[in-house]
């Protein structure tokens, strides 16, 4: 069995031997960014877009880290953990501002960021479960005003997902000012009168890489698409609702807050885009 090896500050070492300072600003403030990358047969899904997003997040937070070596780290982790030949895997990558005395202002120039990454297996649920469709609840969106930065500050998402789990469903749909924005760990798509609708990329959502891929696939298949706000009451007027994400791929939502969406079954557009997604990633 392969050793569970992680990457920490230029070293590959067993997970049990990896330690981070209690003064690290990621631990104290959530001061950092991360990426979560699915791997299909050794191919990192849209790696260029992921590196662009990571680079943009680091720039917005003014954390000095060069992402040029990230892909090499990913390959090394897959190899160390015996995942290089697996059909599906995932790599998590995180950069914090590093360890420093606790004060809200940035630490002195030259403070070294903390860089951590790991690789693990990634498995789809049985297709029979997908065919049943998933359920969700709505939940208030308490997140900060720059959701487009993929930061470590995920407590509102954690609370939303806990609410979903307590309700016995799969996901929470975040609602602010009467607008259904996205899932706690996914992007939201709604089919209304045959038109695929999703919230526009802005500071109010984390525009996912899988979201970009699905939009491209939908355009290729000549679906009509609108990027605009979706009032929460429109969810129950939709014929289909689905979510996209690195871990969810294309996930049909057939029930929200206990009420069926359309006939309460997986819809044809969702199914078509799911099939196209699976073909696109092999």
C-alpha positions as CSV (number, residue, x, y, z in Angstrom):
1,X,0.0,0.0,0.0
2,X,1.3,3.5,-0.9
3,X,2.4,5.8,1.9
4,X,0.0,8.7,2.4
5,X,2.5,11.4,1.4
6,X,1.7,15.1,1.5
7,X,3.6,18.2,0.3
8,X,4.5,20.8,2.9
9,X,6.9,23.7,2.2
10,X,9.1,22.0,-0.4
11,X,9.1,18.6,1.3
12,X,7.2,15.4,0.5
13,X,6.7,13.5,3.8
14,X,4.2,11.2,5.5
15,X,1.0,12.9,6.5
16,X,1.6,12.0,10.2
17,X,4.9,13.9,10.1
18,X,3.5,17.1,8.6
19,X,3.1,19.9,11.1
20,X,2.1,23.6,10.7
21,X,2.9,26.4,13.2
22,X,0.1,27.3,15.5
23,X,0.9,30.9,14.5
24,X,0.2,30.3,10.9
25,X,-2.2,32.9,9.6
26,X,-4.2,30.2,7.8
27,X,-4.9,28.6,11.1
28,X,-5.5,31.9,13.0
29,X,-7.3,34.0,10.4
30,X,-8.1,31.7,7.4
31,X,-5.7,33.9,5.6
32,X,-5.0,32.0,2.4
33,X,-6.4,30.4,-0.8
34,X,-6.8,26.9,-2.1
35,X,-7.6,24.8,-5.2
36,X,-9.2,21.4,-5.5
37,X,-8.4,19.7,-8.8
38,X,-10.0,16.5,-10.2
39,X,-7.6,14.3,-12.2
40,X,-8.9,12.0,-15.0
41,X,-6.4,9.4,-16.2
42,X,-3.5,11.7,-15.3
43,X,-5.2,14.7,-16.9
44,X,-5.8,17.7,-14.6
45,X,-9.1,19.1,-15.5
46,X,-8.5,22.6,-17.1
47,X,-5.3,23.1,-15.2
48,X,-4.6,26.4,-16.9
49,X,-7.9,27.9,-15.6
50,X,-7.2,26.6,-12.1
51,X,-3.7,28.2,-12.1
52,X,-5.2,31.4,-13.3
53,X,-7.7,31.4,-10.5
54,X,-5.1,30.5,-7.9
55,X,-2.8,33.3,-9.2
56,X,-5.7,35.8,-9.2
57,X,-6.6,34.9,-5.6
58,X,-3.0,35.2,-4.4
59,X,-2.8,38.6,-6.1
60,X,-6.0,39.8,-4.5
61,X,-4.8,38.8,-1.1
62,X,-1.3,40.1,-1.8
63,X,0.4,36.8,-0.9
64,X,3.7,36.4,-2.7
65,X,3.9,32.9,-4.2
66,X,4.9,31.7,-7.7
67,X,2.5,29.1,-9.0
68,X,4.9,28.0,-11.7
69,X,5.8,24.7,-10.0
70,X,2.3,23.7,-8.9
71,X,1.7,21.2,-11.7
72,X,5.0,19.4,-11.0
73,X,3.9,19.1,-7.3
74,X,0.7,17.5,-8.4
75,X,2.4,14.9,-10.5
76,X,4.8,14.1,-7.7
77,X,2.0,13.7,-5.2
78,X,0.1,11.3,-7.5
79,X,3.2,9.3,-8.0
80,X,4.1,9.1,-4.3
81,X,0.6,8.0,-3.4
82,X,0.2,5.4,-6.2
83,X,-2.5,7.4,-8.0
84,X,-0.7,8.2,-11.3
85,X,-2.3,5.4,-13.1
86,X,-5.8,5.6,-11.5
87,X,-8.7,6.6,-13.7
88,X,-9.8,9.3,-11.2
89,X,-8.0,11.1,-8.4
90,X,-8.0,14.6,-6.8
91,X,-5.3,17.0,-5.6
92,X,-5.9,19.7,-2.9
93,X,-3.5,22.7,-2.9
94,X,-3.3,25.5,-0.3
95,X,-1.2,28.6,0.3
96,X,-1.4,30.7,3.4
97,X,0.4,33.9,4.3
98,X,2.6,31.9,6.7
99,X,3.4,32.0,10.4
100,X,3.7,35.3,12.2
101,X,2.7,37.0,15.5
102,X,-1.0,37.4,15.7
103,X,-2.0,40.9,14.5
104,X,-4.5,41.8,11.8
105,X,-2.1,43.8,9.7
106,X,0.1,41.9,7.3
107,X,3.4,40.5,8.7
108,X,6.7,41.9,7.7
109,X,7.9,41.6,4.1
110,X,9.8,38.3,3.6
111,X,7.4,36.2,5.7
112,X,7.4,32.8,4.0
113,X,4.0,31.5,2.9
114,X,2.9,28.0,4.0
115,X,2.3,25.7,1.1
116,X,0.4,22.4,1.6
117,X,-1.0,19.8,-0.8
118,X,-2.2,16.3,-0.8
119,X,-3.6,13.8,-3.4
120,X,-6.3,11.2,-2.8
121,X,-8.7,8.9,-4.6
122,X,-11.9,10.3,-6.3
123,X,-14.9,8.1,-6.9
124,X,-18.3,8.9,-8.4
125,X,-21.3,7.6,-6.5
126,X,-23.1,4.7,-8.2
127,X,-24.9,5.7,-11.3
128,X,-28.1,4.3,-9.8
129,X,-27.9,7.0,-7.2
130,X,-27.3,9.7,-9.8
131,X,-30.4,8.4,-11.7
132,X,-32.6,9.0,-8.6
133,X,-31.5,12.6,-8.4
134,X,-30.4,14.6,-5.3
135,X,-32.2,16.8,-2.9
136,X,-31.3,20.2,-1.5
137,X,-32.4,22.9,1.0
138,X,-32.2,26.6,0.7
139,X,-30.0,28.4,3.2
140,X,-29.2,32.1,3.9
141,X,-25.9,33.3,2.3
142,X,-23.8,34.9,5.1
143,X,-20.5,34.9,3.1
144,X,-18.3,38.0,2.7
145,X,-18.4,40.3,-0.4
146,X,-15.6,38.6,-2.4
147,X,-16.9,35.1,-2.8
148,X,-15.1,35.0,-6.2
149,X,-11.7,34.6,-4.3
150,X,-11.3,30.9,-3.4
151,X,-10.2,31.6,0.2
152,X,-10.0,29.3,3.2
153,X,-12.8,31.2,4.9
154,X,-15.5,28.6,4.4
155,X,-17.4,28.7,7.7
156,X,-20.7,29.9,6.1
157,X,-20.4,27.0,3.6
158,X,-19.8,24.6,6.5
159,X,-22.9,25.8,8.3
160,X,-24.9,25.5,5.1
161,X,-23.7,22.0,4.4
162,X,-24.4,21.0,8.0
163,X,-28.0,22.3,7.6
164,X,-28.3,20.1,4.5
165,X,-26.9,17.1,6.3
166,X,-29.3,17.6,9.2
167,X,-32.2,17.8,6.7
168,X,-31.0,14.5,5.2
169,X,-30.3,16.0,1.8
170,X,-27.2,16.4,-0.3
171,X,-26.6,20.2,-0.8
172,X,-27.6,23.6,0.4
173,X,-28.6,26.4,-2.1
174,X,-27.4,29.8,-0.9
175,X,-29.9,32.6,-1.0
176,X,-29.3,36.3,-0.6
177,X,-31.8,39.2,-1.0
178,X,-34.2,36.7,-2.6
179,X,-31.7,35.5,-5.2
180,X,-30.6,31.8,-5.4
181,X,-26.9,32.2,-6.0
182,X,-25.1,28.8,-5.9
183,X,-24.6,25.7,-3.8
184,X,-22.5,25.6,-0.6
185,X,-19.9,23.6,-2.7
186,X,-21.2,23.9,-6.2
187,X,-22.6,26.2,-8.9
188,X,-26.3,26.4,-9.7
189,X,-28.1,25.9,-13.0
190,X,-31.8,26.2,-13.5
191,X,-33.8,25.3,-16.7
192,X,-36.8,27.7,-17.2
193,X,-38.8,27.4,-20.4
194,X,-36.1,25.4,-22.1
195,X,-33.4,28.1,-21.3
196,X,-30.4,27.2,-19.1
197,X,-30.0,29.9,-16.5
198,X,-27.0,30.5,-14.1
199,X,-25.9,33.4,-12.0
200,X,-23.3,35.5,-13.8
201,X,-19.7,35.3,-12.7
202,X,-19.3,38.1,-10.2
203,X,-18.1,38.8,-6.7
204,X,-21.3,37.0,-5.5
205,X,-20.3,33.5,-6.6
206,X,-17.2,31.4,-7.0
207,X,-17.4,30.7,-10.7
208,X,-16.2,27.1,-10.9
209,X,-14.0,25.5,-13.5
210,X,-16.7,22.8,-14.0
211,X,-19.2,25.6,-14.5
212,X,-17.1,27.0,-17.3
213,X,-16.8,23.5,-18.9
214,X,-20.6,22.9,-18.7
215,X,-21.3,26.3,-20.2
216,X,-19.0,25.5,-23.1
217,X,-20.6,22.1,-23.6
218,X,-24.1,23.7,-23.5
219,X,-23.0,26.2,-26.2
220,X,-21.5,23.4,-28.3
221,X,-24.9,21.7,-28.1
222,X,-26.8,24.8,-29.1
223,X,-28.7,25.3,-25.9
224,X,-30.0,28.8,-25.1
225,X,-28.2,30.2,-22.1
226,X,-28.9,33.2,-19.9
227,X,-26.4,34.4,-17.2
228,X,-28.5,36.4,-14.8
229,X,-29.9,36.4,-11.2
230,X,-32.5,33.7,-10.4
231,X,-35.2,34.7,-7.9
232,X,-35.5,31.9,-5.4
233,X,-39.2,31.3,-6.2
234,X,-38.2,30.4,-9.8
235,X,-36.5,27.3,-8.5
236,X,-39.9,25.6,-8.1
237,X,-41.1,26.9,-11.5
238,X,-38.1,25.3,-13.2
239,X,-38.4,22.1,-15.2
240,X,-34.8,21.1,-14.2
241,X,-32.2,22.2,-11.6
242,X,-28.6,20.9,-11.5
243,X,-25.4,21.7,-9.9
244,X,-21.8,21.6,-11.1
245,X,-18.5,21.3,-9.2
246,X,-15.2,19.6,-9.0
247,X,-16.5,16.9,-6.7
248,X,-20.1,16.9,-7.9
249,X,-19.4,17.0,-11.7
250,X,-23.0,17.5,-13.0
251,X,-25.5,16.7,-10.2
252,X,-29.3,16.7,-10.8
253,X,-31.4,18.2,-8.1
254,X,-35.0,16.8,-8.2
255,X,-36.3,18.2,-4.8
256,X,-35.7,21.5,-2.9
257,X,-37.1,22.1,0.6
258,X,-39.2,19.0,0.2
259,X,-40.9,20.1,-3.0
260,X,-40.3,18.3,-6.4
261,X,-38.7,20.1,-9.2
262,X,-40.8,19.5,-12.3
263,X,-41.8,15.8,-12.3
264,X,-39.2,15.0,-9.6
265,X,-37.0,13.1,-12.0
266,X,-33.7,13.8,-13.8
267,X,-34.4,16.0,-16.8
268,X,-33.3,15.6,-20.4
269,X,-31.0,18.6,-20.5
270,X,-29.3,17.6,-17.2
271,X,-28.8,14.1,-18.5
272,X,-27.5,15.3,-21.9
273,X,-24.9,17.7,-20.3
274,X,-23.9,15.0,-17.8
275,X,-23.2,12.6,-20.6
276,X,-21.3,15.2,-22.5
277,X,-19.3,16.1,-19.4
278,X,-18.3,12.4,-18.8
279,X,-17.3,12.0,-22.4
280,X,-15.2,15.2,-22.2
281,X,-13.2,14.0,-19.2
282,X,-12.9,10.4,-20.5
